[in-house]
Amino acid sequence: MKIDQLLTELTIAEKISLLSGADFWHTEAIERLAIPALTLTDGPHGVRLAEGGDLEGSQPATSFPIEALAAASWNKGLISKMGKAIARECYHYGVNVLLGPGVNGKRSPLGGRNFEYYSEDPYLTAELGTAFVKGVQSQGIGTSVKHFVANEQETNRMVVSSEVSERALREIYFYPFEMIVKKAEPWTVMCSYNKVNGCYMSENNDYLTKVLKEEWNFKGLIMSDWGAVADKVSSLQGGLDLEMPGPGKADQQALAAYQKGELTLEIIDQRVRKVLELIAKSAAEKQQLNCDFEENHKLAQQIAEEGIVLLKNEAEILPLQTSDKIAVIGKFAEEPRFQGGGSSHMTPYKLENPLTAIKRIAEVKYAQGYQETGIDKDLLAAAVKVAEQAEKVILFVGTTEMIESEGYDRKDIELPTNQLKLIKEVARVNQNLVLVNYSGAAVNLTKIDSKLKAVLQAWLPGQAGAAAVANILFGQVNPSGKLSETFPLNYKHNPSYLNFPGNINSVEYKEGIFVGYRYYDSKELPVKYPFGYGLSYTKFEYKNLELSHSKLKNGQDLKVAVEIKNIGERTGKEIVQLYLQDQVSTVKRPSKELKAFAKVNLKPGESKVVTLTLVERDFAFYSEKLNDFAVESGKFTILVGASSRDIRLTSEVEFDSESDLQEKLTVKHSIERFLNDQRTGAVMKNILQQMGVDNKAAIYPIILGMPLQNLAMFEFAPDDLTEIYHQLGIEE
């Protein structure tokens, strides 16, 4: 495709038409110039090819586990394979660009689409999102990384303004997009519905053009979320290339703006070029791909098996034995909750229920226990009777699509009342309860925890999740998933509690960078299950932590090696997590931040050395003084462990940074501040001695609290004050 030539041959009306979709899922075609249309479709965890806005009638495709479960696998290789498999199904259905992955944050467990996002941690999200994008695009299918940016709620999502500090944007919410853009070069990025700091993202020149295109050097196309464009002309001026869906109802508005000189030909051609480049790229990178739905089903099962998390296993009740007398109770055992609601709702290629999968392994008796809503006394009584006759009970519970879906946020993090009632009634007659929970995000288990011997967090595990659950319950698979988000003791403990979801005008991100475990761990606040937590049927030992350097300078990498040994009796996989702590900082930083991880498979008695690499950026924070990321000189603690609350080994490294990040002192700072600052402490102590004031003087505490400018009270001559300011390195 000769893009420069096409730009001379297209009429202005044709150019503007290319900047909107032709319909719900296709770009515009220009037949006279042989410019084809592209097909776009939803697909964070599978291909959802449907007609128009139909959320039900999509073509059958592999429904992979949701992103929350995929993230709990902490397995980049598996996520890449998932991307490749989905790409092959895109090719099968003639799809050119997959609308995913979703890499927004999880500032509140109530977020309605949390199941579609990877993690509360931006580093984990970035690593997995990069693996997914590389996997998809390696097959010649494009991705659309979404939703850029600060789109962490469904309430008022099309009008609300997310009020976020620059530092929080840079460290938490921009970070996954930045890393994916720089490491994976996605074909497209999708802007979100909401405003950020007062400006609609579809029109946000500061973020779409200055940050995404210029600072991060993004070369792809920026499209809108479906219906996110508030003003066509402003969006084109702000950096948006393609408005979706079509047809372009605002094309005449854009044409009129061009005719009035309000919209330049240069801007229009820039945007059209991106559309033509995407079309050309899709054609150039198209591959002949084979699509094997049966193999993809097996892969979906493998991902589910690695992402399901064993939260509790009292008295090692799991794995179950086939000889056990077992009852299976709960509607979700027969009608599994395997996916979320909204635009990711798919028609699975095939779907099995957990009850059938369990019956292949062991003989069990089943009772439904509950309907979707309300308490059915007959179902409850039947469940209790089945439980009485069993040695062990597997209870299948979880959220419903009415609770957790795109379009609305959750009201709370509780399980449905009828399910809680069922658990309590069954617990009266049987104390060996194993709970399997289906939810896309954290739920409150504290009300029922004492009644449970084991808890399996199954998330929404996709079409092959039934076999995965059964295999873990009976020990055919050793669980290896770990939480990618914190399960709090109480929703009120969440740092966004007082500010989520805001009002129709704005939502304030007052917690700043202290999201998820960054907050809970810094506050030393008890949680139900911490970030990075998950049990196994074996145990692992950590030893021999070694660092490649004891001191670092700008530009140097740090290699961190640790030996992991399986000291149990089963083969298992351990997720080694490396956190970093800045011991002393001029700004508030979390007590620890995830900076590297690896998943290692070990046979009983086997040891492996895991080597993780830290780069300069890992030590940095976003300095609003420098308007950039920078490292502050000082000591850092390396923490290696099995979760954010289970640190097994620590070491220390010193960083000698060239960046000056210390706060500039002024005459408004207190005398105590000058005394305690290494740059000015000696000079300030000498000045106080000249005044005849020491720490024994009655006036000493008062003087400490005074701003420096109050030295004028002590009858210093103007020249003397000037000299003092000069010695302290400040201007008057």
C-alpha positions in Angstrom: 0.0 0.0 0.0 1.5 3.3 -1.1 0.3 5.6 1.7 1.8 8.8 0.5 0.1 8.4 -2.9 -3.2 7.5 -1.4 -3.2 10.6 0.7 -3.0 12.7 -2.5 -5.8 10.6 -4.1 -8.3 10.6 -1.3 -10.9 13.3 -1.2 -11.3 15.3 2.1 -14.7 13.6 2.6 -13.1 10.2 2.1 -10.3 11.0 4.5 -12.7 12.0 7.2 -14.8 8.9 6.6 -11.7 6.8 7.4 -11.5 8.3 10.8 -14.7 6.6 12.0 -15.9 3.0 11.8 -18.2 1.8 9.1 -20.3 0.0 11.5 -20.0 -1.6 15.0 -17.0 -3.8 14.2 -15.5 -2.6 10.9 -13.4 0.2 9.7 -14.5 2.1 6.6 -13.4 0.8 3.1 -12.8 3.0 0.1 -13.5 0.7 -2.8 -12.4 3.0 -5.7 -8.8 3.1 -4.2 -8.8 -0.6 -3.1 -8.6 0.3 0.6 -10.2 -2.6 2.5 -12.0 -2.6 5.8 -10.6 -4.2 9.0 -12.6 -6.3 11.4 -12.2 -5.6 15.1 -13.7 -7.6 17.9 -13.8 -7.9 21.7 -11.4 -10.4 23.2 -9.6 -9.9 26.4 -9.8 -13.6 27.0 -11.2 -15.0 23.8 -12.7 -14.0 20.4 -16.2 -12.5 20.8 -17.3 -12.1 17.2 -21.0 -10.9 17.2 -23.3 -8.8 15.1 -23.6 -5.2 16.2 -24.0 -4.8 20.0 -25.3 -8.3 20.6 -23.7 -9.6 23.8 -25.2 -13.1 23.5 -25.1 -14.3 19.9 -21.3 -14.5 19.3 -19.5 -17.2 17.3 -18.3 -20.1 19.3 -14.7 -19.7 20.4 -12.4 -20.8 23.2 -13.4 -19.0 26.4 -10.1 -18.7 28.2 -9.9 -17.9 31.9 -10.4 -14.3 32.8 -7.4 -12.0 33.2 -7.6 -12.1 37.0 -7.1 -15.8 36.9 -4.4 -15.6 34.2 -2.5 -13.1 36.4 -2.8 -15.5 39.3 -0.8 -18.0 37.3 2.2 -15.5 37.3 3.3 -17.4 34.1 4.3 -15.2 31.3 5.0 -18.2 29.0 1.4 -19.4 29.4 0.0 -16.0 28.8 2.0 -15.7 25.6 0.6 -19.1 24.5 -2.9 -17.9 25.2 -2.3 -14.9 23.0 -1.1 -17.0 20.2 -4.1 -19.3 20.5 -6.6 -16.5 20.5 -4.8 -15.0 17.5 -5.3 -18.2 15.6 -9.0 -18.1 16.3 -9.0 -14.5 15.1 -7.6 -15.7 11.8 -10.2 -18.4 11.7 -13.0 -15.8 11.9 -11.4 -13.1 9.8 -10.6 -10.8 12.7 -7.7 -8.3 12.2 -7.5 -6.6 15.6 -8.3 -8.1 19.0 -9.6 -5.5 21.5 -7.4 -6.4 24.5 -5.7 -6.8 26.8 -7.3 -4.7 29.6 -4.5 -3.3 31.8 -6.4 -0.9 34.1 -5.7 -0.9 37.8 -7.7 -2.2 40.7 -8.0 0.6 43.2 -11.2 -0.8 44.7 -12.4 -4.5 44.8 -15.8 -3.1 43.8 -14.7 -2.3 40.3 -17.2 -3.9 38.0 -14.6 -5.0 35.4 -11.8 -6.0 37.8 -12.2 -9.5 36.4 -11.0 -8.2 33.0 -7.8 -6.7 34.4 -4.7 -8.5 35.6 -3.7 -7.1 38.9 -3.6 -4.4 41.6 0.2 -4.2 40.9 1.3 -2.3 37.8 4.5 -4.3 37.4 2.7 -7.6 37.3 0.1 -6.2 34.9 2.8 -4.8 32.6 4.7 -8.1 32.5 1.7 -10.2 31.7 0.2 -7.6 29.3 3.4 -7.5 27.4 3.5 -11.3 27.1 -0.1 -11.4 25.8 0.5 -8.6 23.2 3.6 -10.3 22.0 1.8 -13.6 21.7 -1.1 -12.3 19.7 0.9 -10.1 17.4 3.5 -12.8 16.7 0.7 -14.4 14.7 0.0 -11.3 12.5 -3.1 -10.2 14.5 -3.2 -6.8 16.1 -4.1 -5.9 19.7 -5.7 -2.9 21.3 -4.3 -2.2 24.8 -7.1 -0.7 26.9 -8.5 1.4 28.5 -6.1 4.4 28.5 -6.3 5.7 31.2 -7.5 5.9 34.9 -10.7 3.9 34.0 -11.0 1.9 37.3 -14.8 2.0 37.7 -18.1 1.5 35.8 -20.1 4.1 37.8 -20.5 7.2 35.6 -17.7 5.9 33.5 -18.7 7.9 30.4 -18.8 11.3 32.2 -16.8 11.1 35.4 -13.4 12.8 35.7 -10.7 10.8 37.4 -8.7 13.2 39.5 -5.3 11.7 39.8 -1.9 13.2 40.8 0.9 13.1 38.2 2.9 10.8 40.4 0.1 8.3 40.8 -0.6 8.3 37.1 3.1 7.7 36.3 3.8 5.0 38.9 0.5 3.1 38.9 -1.9 3.8 36.1 0.4 4.8 33.1 3.0 2.2 33.9 1.5 -0.9 32.3 0.6 1.0 29.1 4.1 2.5 29.0 5.9 -0.8 29.4 3.7 -2.6 26.9 4.2 0.2 24.3 7.9 0.2 24.8 8.4 -3.6 25.0 5.7 -5.1 22.8 4.8 -2.3 20.3 1.0 -2.9 20.2 -0.7 -2.1 16.9 -3.3 0.0 18.6 -4.2 1.6 22.0 -7.8 2.2 23.1 -8.7 5.4 25.0 -11.2 5.3 27.8 -14.6 6.9 28.3 -13.8 9.0 31.3 -12.1 12.3 31.7 -8.8 12.6 33.5 -8.2 15.8 35.5 -11.1 17.4 33.7 -10.4 16.5 30.1 -12.1 13.6 28.2 -9.4 11.0 27.3 -10.6 11.0 23.7 -9.6 14.7 23.5 -6.6 14.6 25.9 -3.7 16.0 23.9 -1.4 15.9 27.0 -1.8 12.2 27.3 -2.6 10.9 23.8 -0.1 13.1 22.0 2.5 14.4 24.4 2.9 11.3 26.5 1.7 8.3 24.4 2.9 9.4 20.9 5.8 11.7 21.7 7.3 10.7 25.0 6.8 6.9 24.7 7.2 7.0 20.9 4.0 5.0 20.2 3.8 4.4 16.5 0.5 2.7 16.3 -3.1 3.9 16.1 -5.2 5.3 18.9 -8.9 4.3 18.8 -11.8 5.3 21.0 -13.7 3.0 23.3 -17.1 2.4 21.7 -19.0 5.7 22.0 -16.2 7.5 23.9 -15.9 10.5 21.6 -17.7 13.5 23.0 -16.5 16.0 20.3 -15.2 14.8 17.0 -13.1 17.8 16.2 -11.5 18.1 19.6 -10.7 14.4 19.6 -8.9 14.7 16.2 -7.0 17.7 17.5 -6.2 15.9 20.7 -4.5 12.9 19.1 -7.3 10.3 18.5 -7.0 8.6 15.2 -10.1 6.4 14.9 -13.6 6.8 16.4 -15.5 3.6 17.0 -18.1 2.4 16.4 -19.5 3.7 13.1 -21.0 5.0 11.0 -19.4 8.4 11.5 -22.3 10.5 12.6 -20.0 13.5 13.3 -18.2 13.4 9.9 -20.1 16.5 8.7 -19.0 18.3 11.9 -15.4 17.5 11.0 -15.8 18.5 7.4 -17.4 21.8 8.4 -14.5 22.5 10.8 -12.0 21.8 8.0 -13.9 24.2 5.7 -13.8 26.9 8.3 -10.1 26.4 9.0 -10.7 25.0 12.5 -9.3 21.6 11.6 -6.2 21.5 9.4 -5.4 19.2 6.6 -2.1 18.4 8.3 -4.0 16.9 11.3 -6.5 15.1 9.2 -3.6 13.5 7.1 -1.8 12.5 10.3 -4.8 10.6 11.5 -5.6 9.0 8.2 -2.0 7.9 7.8 -2.4 5.9 11.1 -5.5 4.2 9.8 -3.8 3.3 6.5 -0.7 2.1 8.3 -2.8 -0.2 10.4 -4.6 -1.6 7.3 -1.2 -2.0 5.5 0.3 -3.7 8.6 -2.5 -6.2 8.9 -2.1 -7.1 5.2 1.7 -7.3 5.4 1.8 -9.5 8.6 -1.1 -11.8 7.7 -0.1 -15.4 8.2 -1.7 -18.7 7.2 -2.7 -20.1 10.6 -4.2 -23.4 11.7 -6.8 -23.2 14.4 -7.3 -26.2 16.7 -10.2 -25.6 19.1 -9.5 -28.9 20.9 -5.9 -27.9 21.6 -7.0 -24.5 22.7 -9.4 -26.1 25.2 -6.5 -28.0 26.7 -4.5 -24.8 26.9 -7.4 -23.1 28.6 -7.5 -25.9 31.2 -3.7 -25.6 31.8 -4.0 -21.9 32.5 -6.9 -22.5 34.8 -4.9 -25.1 36.7 -2.0 -22.7 37.2 -4.2 -19.7 38.2 -6.6 -21.3 40.6 -5.4 -20.4 44.1 -5.6 -22.6 47.2 -6.3 -20.2 50.0 -6.8 -22.5 52.9 -6.1 -26.2 53.6 -6.6 -26.9 57.3 -5.5 -30.4 58.4 -4.5 -31.0 54.8 -8.0 -32.0 53.9 -7.0 -31.5 50.3 -6.3 -33.3 48.1 -9.4 -35.5 48.5 -9.2 -39.2 48.1 -11.4 -41.1 45.6 -12.4 -43.4 48.5 -13.9 -40.5 50.5 -17.6 -40.4 50.8 -18.2 -37.0 49.1 -21.1 -34.6 48.7 -21.1 -31.9 46.0 -23.4 -29.0 46.8 -24.2 -25.8 45.0 -25.8 -24.8 41.7 -22.4 -23.7 40.3 -21.3 -27.3 40.3 -23.9 -28.0 37.6 -24.2 -24.6 36.0 -20.6 -23.1 36.3 -19.9 -19.4 36.5 -17.0 -19.4 34.1 -16.9 -15.9 32.6 -17.8 -12.3 33.4 -20.6 -10.2 32.0 -20.6 -7.4 29.4 -18.4 -7.1 26.3 -16.3 -10.1 27.2 -19.3 -12.4 27.4 -18.6 -15.2 24.9 -20.2 -18.3 23.4 -17.8 -21.1 24.5 -16.6 -23.6 21.9 -17.3 -26.3 24.5 -18.3 -26.3 28.2 -18.2 -28.9 30.9 -19.5 -28.5 34.4 -17.5 -29.4 37.6 -20.0 -32.1 38.7 -19.4 -34.1 35.5 -15.6 -33.6 35.8 -15.6 -34.7 39.5 -17.8 -37.8 38.7 -15.1 -38.9 36.2 -12.7 -39.1 39.2 -14.9 -40.2 42.2 -18.5 -41.2 43.1 -20.4 -38.3 44.7 -23.9 -37.3 45.7 -25.2 -33.9 44.5 -27.6 -31.3 45.8 -28.3 -28.0 44.2 -28.6 -26.0 47.5 -29.7 -22.6 46.1 -31.3 -20.7 43.2 -29.6 -17.6 41.8 -31.6 -15.4 44.2 -33.7 -16.0 47.3 -33.7 -18.8 49.8 -35.4 -22.0 48.8 -36.2 -24.1 51.9 -36.6 -27.3 50.0 -33.3 -27.0 48.2 -31.7 -26.1 51.5 -33.1 -29.1 53.4 -32.1 -31.5 50.6 -28.5 -30.1 50.7 -28.3 -30.6 54.5 -29.5 -34.2 54.1 -26.9 -35.0 51.5 -24.2 -33.3 53.7 -25.2 -35.4 56.7 -24.5 -38.6 54.8 -21.1 -37.6 53.5 -17.6 -37.6 55.1 -16.6 -34.5 53.1 -18.5 -31.8 51.3 -17.5 -29.7 48.3 -19.5 -26.4 48.3 -19.6 -24.5 45.0 -20.5 -20.8 45.5 -19.6 -17.4 44.1 -20.8 -14.1 42.6 -23.4 -13.9 39.9 -23.5 -11.9 36.7 -26.0 -9.6 38.4 -23.3 -8.8 41.0 -20.2 -8.6 38.8 -20.2 -7.3 35.2 -19.3 -4.5 32.9 -21.7 -1.6 33.2 -22.0 -1.4 37.0 -19.8 -1.7 40.0 -20.3 -4.2 42.9 -22.2 -3.0 45.9 -20.0 -4.9 48.3 -17.6 -7.8 48.5 -20.0 -10.3 50.2 -21.2 -13.6 48.8 -24.9 -13.8 48.1 -27.1 -14.1 51.2 -28.7 -17.4 50.1 -25.2 -19.0 49.6 -24.1 -17.8 53.1 -27.2 -19.4 54.5 -26.4 -22.7 52.7 -22.8 -22.7 54.1 -24.0 -22.2 57.6 -26.7 -24.8 57.5 -24.4 -27.4 55.9 -21.7 -26.6 58.5 -24.1 -27.6 61.3 -24.1 -31.2 60.1 -20.6 -31.6 58.5 -17.4 -30.0 59.6 -15.3 -31.1 56.6 -16.2 -28.4 54.2 -14.2 -27.5 51.1 -15.3 -24.2 49.5 -14.9 -23.5 45.8 -15.5 -19.9 45.1 -16.2 -18.4 41.7 -15.6 -14.7 41.5 -13.7 -12.3 39.3 -12.3 -10.4 42.3 -11.9 -10.5 46.1 -14.8 -11.6 48.3 -15.2 -11.4 52.0 -14.7 -14.9 53.5 -14.3 -13.8 57.2 -18.0 -14.5 58.1 -17.7 -18.2 57.1 -14.0 -18.9 57.4 -14.3 -20.7 60.7 -16.7 -23.2 59.2 -14.4 -24.1 56.3 -11.5 -26.6 56.2 -10.3 -25.6 52.7 -10.9 -22.7 50.3 -10.2 -22.8 46.5 -10.4 -19.5 44.7 -11.5 -20.6 41.2 -12.0 -17.1 39.8 -14.0 -17.3 36.6 -12.0 -20.1 35.0 -13.2 -20.2 31.5 -14.7 -23.1 29.5 -12.2 -25.7 30.8 -12.3 -24.6 34.4 -14.4 -27.6 35.5 -11.7 -30.2 34.9 -9.1 -27.8 36.4 -11.0 -27.6 39.6 -11.6 -31.3 39.8 -8.0 -32.1 39.1 -6.8 -29.8 41.9 -9.4 -31.0 44.4 -8.2 -34.6 43.9 -4.5 -33.9 43.7 -4.1 -34.7 40.0 -2.7 -31.2 39.7 -0.7 -29.4 42.5 -2.1 -25.9 42.8 0.4 -23.2 42.0 -1.6 -20.0 41.6 -1.0 -17.0 43.8 -3.2 -13.9 44.4 -2.7 -11.0 42.0 -4.8 -8.9 44.4 -5.3 -8.5 48.1 -8.3 -10.1 49.8 -9.0 -7.6 52.7 -10.6 -8.5 56.0 -13.2 -5.7 55.4 -14.0 -3.6 52.4 -13.8 -0.5 54.6 -10.1 -1.1 55.0 -9.5 -0.4 51.3 -7.6 2.8 50.7 -10.2 4.1 48.2 -13.1 3.4 50.5 -14.0 7.0 51.2 -13.5 8.1 47.6 -15.0 5.3 45.4 -16.8 5.8 43.1 -17.1 9.6 43.7 -20.0 11.5 42.2 -21.2 12.1 38.7 -18.6 14.8 38.1 -15.5 13.4 39.6 -13.8 10.7 41.6 -10.7 11.6 43.6 -7.7 9.1 43.7 -6.7 10.4 47.1 -4.9 7.2 48.0 -2.3 8.2 45.4 0.3 5.5 44.8 -0.9 3.5 47.9 -3.0 1.0 46.0 -3.6 -2.6 47.2 -0.7 -4.2 49.1 1.3 -0.9 48.8 -1.3 0.5 51.3 -2.1 -2.6 53.4 1.6 -3.5 53.9 2.8 0.1 54.5 0.0 0.5 57.2 0.8 -3.0 58.6 -3.0 -3.5 58.3 -4.2 -7.1 58.8 -5.7 -8.7 55.6 -7.4 -12.0 55.0 -5.1 -13.1 52.2 -2.2 -11.0 51.1 -1.0 -10.1 47.6 1.1 -12.9 46.1 -0.3 -15.6 48.5 -1.2 -19.1 47.6 -0.8 -22.6 49.0 0.6 -25.8 47.5 0.5 -29.5 48.3 4.2 -29.3 48.8 6.6 -26.9 50.6 9.6 -24.8 49.4 12.7 -23.6 51.1 14.5 -20.3 50.1 18.2 -19.9 50.8 21.5 -18.5 49.5 20.4 -15.0 48.4 23.2 -13.4 46.5 23.5 -9.9 44.8 25.8 -9.2 41.9 26.7 -5.8 43.4 26.7 -4.2 46.9 26.8 -0.7 45.3 25.1 0.6 42.2 25.4 3.6 39.9 23.1 5.0 37.3 22.8 2.7 34.3 23.9 -0.5 36.2 21.7 -3.6 36.5 21.5 -5.7 39.7 21.4 -9.6 39.4 19.6 -11.2 42.3 20.1 -15.0 42.7 18.2 -17.2 45.2 18.1 -21.0 45.6 14.7 -22.6 45.8 14.3 -26.2 47.0 11.2 -28.4 47.1 11.3 -29.9 50.5 7.9 -31.7 50.2 6.8 -35.0 48.6 5.0 -33.7 45.5 6.3 -32.0 42.4 5.1 -28.4 42.5 5.6 -24.9 41.1 6.7 -21.9 43.3 6.4 -18.3 42.4 9.4 -16.4 43.6 8.7 -12.7 44.3 11.2 -9.9 44.6 10.2 -6.7 46.3 12.2 -3.5 46.8 12.2 -1.1 49.7 13.8 2.3 49.8 15.1 2.6 53.4 15.0 6.4 53.5 13.3 8.7 51.0 12.5 12.4 50.7 9.0 11.4 49.5 6.6 8.8 50.8 7.1 5.4 49.2 5.5 2.1 49.9 7.1 -0.3 52.4 7.7 -2.6 49.4 7.0 -2.8 45.7 7.1 -5.9 43.4 9.9 -5.6 40.9 10.6 -9.1 39.6 9.2 -12.6 39.8 9.7 -16.1 38.4 7.8 -19.3 38.4 9.9 -22.4 38.9 8.9 -26.1 38.7 10.6 -28.5 41.1 10.5 -32.2 41.8 10.6 -33.4 45.4 14.1 -32.7 46.8 15.1 -30.7 43.7 16.8 -27.3 43.9 17.2 -24.5 41.3 18.9 -21.2 41.4 16.5 -18.4 40.2 18.2 -15.3 38.9 16.2 -12.0 38.7 17.4 -8.7 37.2 16.7 -5.2 38.5 17.3 -2.2 36.3 17.7 1.4 37.3 14.0 2.2 36.7 13.1 -0.4 39.3 14.7 1.7 42.0 13.1 5.0 40.8 10.1 7.0 41.7 8.4 9.7 39.7 9.9 13.0 40.8 7.5 15.9 40.4 10.5 18.2 40.9 12.3 16.7 37.9 9.1 15.7 36.0 10.8 12.4 35.4 11.7 9.1 37.0 14.8 9.2 39.1 16.7 7.3 41.8 17.6 8.8 45.1 20.9 8.0 46.6 20.7 5.7 49.6 20.3 2.1 50.7 17.6 -0.2 49.4 16.4 -3.5 50.9 16.0 -6.5 48.6 13.1 -8.7 49.8 12.6 -12.2 48.4 9.6 -14.3 49.4 6.5 -16.3 48.7 4.1 -13.4 49.1 4.2 -9.7 50.1 3.7 -10.8 53.7 5.9 -13.9 53.6 9.4 -12.6 53.0 12.0 -15.3 53.4 15.3 -13.6 52.6 16.6 -10.0 52.6 19.7 -8.2 51.6 20.9 -4.6 51.0 22.3 -2.6 48.2 23.5 1.0 48.1 22.7 3.2 45.1 24.9 6.2 44.4 22.7 8.3 42.1 23.5 11.4 40.1 20.0 12.8 40.5 19.4 15.5 43.1 16.0 14.8 44.4 16.2 16.5 47.8 13.6 19.1 48.5 14.8 22.7 48.0 14.8 24.5 51.3 13.3 28.0 51.6 13.0 30.6 54.3 9.6 29.1 55.1 11.1 25.8 56.3 11.5 25.4 60.0 14.9 25.8 61.8 14.5 22.2 62.9 14.3 21.1 59.2 17.6 22.9 58.5 19.2 21.3 61.5 18.2 17.8 60.4 19.2 18.2 56.8 22.6 16.9 55.9 23.2 19.8 53.6 22.6 22.5 56.2 22.8 20.8 59.6 26.3 21.9 60.6 25.8 25.5 59.4 22.5 25.8 61.3 24.0 24.4 64.5 26.8 27.0 64.3 24.3 29.8 63.8 22.4 28.8 66.9 25.6 28.7 68.8 26.4 32.2 67.7 22.9 33.2 69.1 23.8 31.6 72.4 21.1 29.0 72.1 21.6 25.3 72.8 19.3 22.4 73.5 19.2 23.2 77.2 17.8 26.7 76.6 14.1 27.1 77.6 13.4 28.8 74.3 15.1 26.0 72.2 11.9 24.1 71.4 10.1 27.3 70.3 13.0 28.3 68.1 13.1 24.8 66.4 9.5 25.3 65.3 10.1 28.7 63.8 10.5 29.3 60.1 13.9 30.5 59.1 12.6 33.9 58.2 11.7 34.5 61.8 15.4 34.9 62.6 14.7 38.6 61.8 13.1 38.7 65.3 16.5 38.3 66.9 17.8 41.7 65.6 20.2 40.4 63.0 21.4 43.1 60.8 20.2 42.8 57.2 23.7 42.0 55.9 24.0 39.2 58.6 20.7 37.7 57.5 21.8 37.7 53.9 25.0 36.0 54.8 23.1 33.3 56.8 20.9 32.6 53.8 23.9 32.4 51.6 25.6 29.9 53.9 22.5 27.8 53.9 22.3 27.9 50.2 18.9 29.6 49.8 17.6 32.8 48.3 15.7 35.3 50.4 
